[in-house]
């Protein structure tokens, strides 16, 4: 098999506690502090106006990859193969092609892959196969940094395990915790959750049926580092059996993540299929504004143009995002907000409405910057500037997907 694999030597140290950085903003659209700490690497790259300009975007070229396997080659349970065929899936993506054989063999795996590379199915399919093979006696826990990612993972589980009687429970903030407690008492086969809510449930005495958990998945580990969730994740892991298969997926591999994984993994197979994410195929430009009033006036002028068909606007703070969405609505635009102060059903309804074209504009914090599958976004507008280049690339990466053109604008002083 022609794979990009290697065995790293994880030695020694445990990960250090992170510190939070406070930031103050005077704008009426970003006057509250974002929840969650920022990592020590969050401010490592300095941004200038030139960062936000690309007036000669390159033609987006689809990566050419010839898979070594078909899904049928993995010898998955026949019902999984049937469910894949119903969705028209025959050939795996690069991360699926290289990771699935190792996961099926029971090895610990570190997968380094871009957002949107198909990594969710890379761990979902082997887990379903493992649960069926064990006659549902083995269970799995999946930890992911955001509610929306958790929901997407649960949706994929349901699609790929159709008619297989595999039950999942979503444990995230913004949903009724008492209902989640009730569902955990039923011993679901798969628990999918965010670190904060999972820790809350454990401290209330719910062990997530830990003795049956034989597979642990950490998804978007670098994002968990960025928003300060690694300590909570460490707390959760300590409640699990020492003997288990651990699967970790990340877009980047920073030193602190390596130290964190060192204490968790046993002789892992590291699979890197990450390609450069610079947004070079996306047209980018800056919009200069002298004041917040000028920013809003210019934003309204831009959104009034017909070619701004499906627009994702990023703001820094939860209250600012909501205020901006309200202001746009008052000015006659079809706009909705998504941020951490909304309940999960509210966030999911907002996301679904934007995906389905029921609203033209989604105003969001960075909860919508990565991992989410939002098709056909014509424009990304950074009403508030991102803090790092990586954050910027993730934001603008919501447009210009699947070979389509994309345009990003960033407001600067």
N, C-alpha and C positions, 0 to 999 in steps of 0.2 A: 504493500500500500504506500502510495506516494503522499506522505503527510508532512506537515511542518511541525514536528514535535521535538521536545527535548526534556530532559530531566534536570530541574534546577537543584542546587544544593541550598536548601533553606537552613540556615544555621542560627541557633542561639537566641536572640533577644525577642522579647515580647513587645507589643506595640505600646507606645507612650500615650498618656492621656493628652487630649487635645484641649486647646484653649479657645475661648470665644473672642471674637473681635467686635467691638461695638462701632457702629457707624451712625452718623447723624446727618439728616437731610432736612432742608428747610422748605422744600416744595410742598404745596398742598396736595400733590399727587403722590408723594412718597414720604410722609411724615412719621410713619411708624417703623419700628425696627423689625426686620425679618426674623422669624423664628428659626432656631437651630444655629449651631456654631459654624464657623468657617474654618477650614483646614489651614495648616501652616503653609500649604502650597497655593492657597487661594490667590495671593497677590504676587506670585512669582514672576508674572510677565507684565511689563508695563505697556499700557495701551496709549497710542497716539492717534491723532485724526487720520493718519495714513493707514492705520489698521483697518479702518472702516471703508476704505475706498478700493474698488476694483472695477474700473470702467471698461476693461477689455476681458470679459469672462471667457474662459476656455470652453470649447465644446465638451460637454460631458460624455465621457466614453464609458460604456458599460464594461465592467471587468470581465474578461474572458476567462472562464474556468470550466474545465472538463472534469466532472466528478469521477471518482474511482468506483463509486457504487451507485446503484439505484436503491430506493427504499426497500425493495423486495429482497435485496442482498443481505439486509441486516437480520433477516429471519425474525422479524417482530411477530407478535401475536396476529393471527389472521384478521381479527376484527380491526386492529390498528391499521393494517395494510388496506383494508376495505375503506376505512374512514379517510385515509390519505388519498385513495383513488377517487373518492367522491368529491374531494376538493381539487382534484387534478394534479396532485403532487406525485411526481415520479422520480425526479432527480433531486437529491439534497443540495443545499448550498454548501459553500466551502467549510464553514464552521460545523455544520451538521455532518458532512462527509468525513471530517477528520476527528470529531469529538465522539460521535455516537459509538463507534467500535470500542473505544477505551471505556466509555461509561458502561456499556453492556458487559464488558469484561470485569466490572466491579472496581475499577481504578479511580483514585482521586484525580480530578482534572481541574486545571486552570485554563480557562478559555479567554483569550484576549481578542476581542472582535469589535468592529464598529457597531453602533446602534443601527438597527434595521438589517442586520446580516442573517437573521433567522436563528439566533442563538436560543430563543425560548423553546422552539421545537427540539433543539439539540439536547436539552435535558428533559423536556416533557415526555417525549416518546420513550426513552429508556426507562423513565420512572414508571410510566403506565405498564410497560412490559414487565418490569420487576414486580409490581404489585399483583399483576395477574398470575405471574409465575409462582409467587408465594401464596397464592389463594387469599390475597388481601391481608395476610398476616403482617407484612412489612408496610410501614408508613413513611411518609416524607414530609419534611418541613422546608418551605421556601421563604426566604427573607429578601425583601426588595425595598428600596428606599422610599418609593412613593405609592400612594393609593392607586393612582391610575395604572401604574405598571403591574401592581398586584391584581387589579381587575382584568387587565389584558392576559395575564398568565392564567387566571382562572378560566377565562373564555376559551383559551387554547386547550386547556385540559378537557373542558367539556366537549369541544369539537372532536378532539382526537380519541377520547375515551367513550364516545357515544355508544350506548347499548352495552356498556361493560360494567355498570353498577359500581363505578368509582366515585366516591363522594368527596367533595372539596369544601373547605370552609375558608371564608375570607375574613381575616382579622386585621382591620385597619381602623384608624381614627375616622371620625365623622359618621360612623355607623353605630347603631345601638349595641353597647358592650354587653348588655344582659342577653341579647339574642345570640351574640357570639359565645357567651358562656354556655348557653343552652346547647348550641351546636357542638361545642367541644365535648360536652358530656356524652354525645352520641358517637364519639371516637371516629371522626372522619379520617379517611385514608390519606388525605393531603391537606395540610394547613398552609395557607399562603398569607403572609402578613408583613406589616411594616414593623421595624424594631420597637418603636415607642409603644404601640398597642400590644404587641406580643409580650414585652416586659411588664406592662401593666397587668395583663392577664395572669402571668406567672406569679407576680407578687400578690395577687388575689387568691392564689392557691391552685390555679389551673396549670397542670404540668404538660399540656398539649399531648397527652398520652406518650410521653417521652420514651418510655421503655420500648415502644414499638417502632420508633423512628430510626430507620437504618440508612436514610438518605437525607443529606442536608444540602440545600442549594443557596448560595449567596449570589444574587443578581445585581449588576451595576455596583460593584464594590467601590469603585472610585467615587461614585456619586454619594455613597454612604459615608465615605471619608469626608467629602466636601461639606456635607451638611451635619456632620458631627454625630453620626449614628454608630460608629464602631464600638464605643463603650457599651451601649445598649446591646449590640449584637454579641459582644463578648459575654455579657451577662446571660443572654439566652443560650448560647452554645454551652456554657458550663452546666446547664440543666440537662443536657442531652447525654446519651450513652457515649462512652469513649470510643467504642468500636462502631464506626459508621462510614459510609461513603460520602465524601465531601466534594461538591462541585462548585467552583467559583468562577464567575464571569465578570469581566471588567473591560472597559474601553481603553484604559491605560493601566500601567503597573508602576506606581510610585513607591519609593522606599518604605514609606509607612505601611502601605498595603502588603508589601513583601514580608515585613516583620510580623504583621498581623497573621498572614497565611502560614508563616513558619510554625506557629504554635498550633495550627489547626490540621494541616495536611500531612499525609503519609506518602512519601515517594510519589508525588503527583506527576502526571503527564501535563506539560505545559504546551498548549496549542495556540500559536499566534497567527491569526489570519487578518490582522488589522491592516487596513490600507490608509494612506494619508488622507486626513480630513482637514482641508484648508478652505473649503468653500470657493475654490478658484473658478468653478463653473457658474457661480452666482454673481450677477451684477450687483455691485455695492457702491453706495455713495453716502455722503453726510448731508445733513440739513442743519444749517446754522440758525440759531435763535438766541436773541438777547435776553429773553425772560420766559417765564413759564407761560405767560399770556401769549407770547409770540409762538411758543411751541404748540400750544393748543390751536391757535388760529391757523398755523401752517398745516397741522395734522388734519384739521377739518377740510382745508382746501384740497389736500392730497386725496383724502378718502372720498371726496365728491367726484373725483375723476372715474370714468367708467371702467378703465382697465384695472382698477383696484378691486378685483373680483372677490377674493377670499383672503382676508388680511389677519395676520397674527401680530398683535402688538404686545411687546414686553415692557413691564414696569418693574421697579425694584421692590416695592413694598405692597403688602396686602391691601391696606386701606387706600393707597394711591391708585392701585389697579381698579378697585371697585368704584372710586370716585370718577376715574377717567371713563369707565364703561357707562356710568350713570350720565355723565356729561354728554357723551356721544349719543346716547339714547335720546336725551332731551333735545339734541340738535337734529333728530330725525334719522339717525343711523340705526341699523339693525346690529346691535352689539350686546355682548354678554361677557361676564368676567369669570375667571377661575383662579382661585387662590386658597391658601390654607385656612382661612376663617370660615369657608363654606363647608357644609356637611358633605359627606361623600356622595349621597344621591344628588345633591345640587351640583357638585362638580361633574359627575358623570352625565347629568342631563345637559349641562352647558357644553361639555365636550362632544356629546352625541349630536346636539343641535348644530354645532359648527361643522362637524364631519359631514353631516347630511345636507348641509347647505341651507338649513332653516334660519341661520343667522349669518351675516356677512363678515362680522368682525368678532374675534376673540381677543380679549385683553387679559393677559396672564402674567403671573410671576414665573420664575424659572421652573415651577413644577411641570410646565409644558415644554421645557427646552430640550428634553431628550427622552428617548425610549418610546414615545407615543407615535402611533401610526395615524397621521393626519394627512390624507391625500389632497393633492391639488391646491396647496397654499400658494397664491400668486405673489404675495408680498409679506415680508417680515419687517416690522418697524420697531426699532429700539427707542421707545419714548424715553426711557432711562438707560444710560449706558451700562453694559455689563462690567464686571470688575476684573475679569481675566480674559485672555485671548481664547482659552479653551471654552469658557462660558459663551463667548461671542460666537465661536464656530458652531457650538451646539444649537444656539438660538437660530442662526441663519440657516442651519441645516434642515429646518422644517420646510423650507421652500426649495425649489429646484430638485425635486426628488423624482426617481424613476425616469430619468432622461429628459424631464421637462425643464423649461427655463425658469429661473427664479430671480427675484429682485429683493434686495435688503437696503433699508435706510436706517441711519443712526443719527439722532439729534445730538449736536455738540454746541457748546457755548461759543 
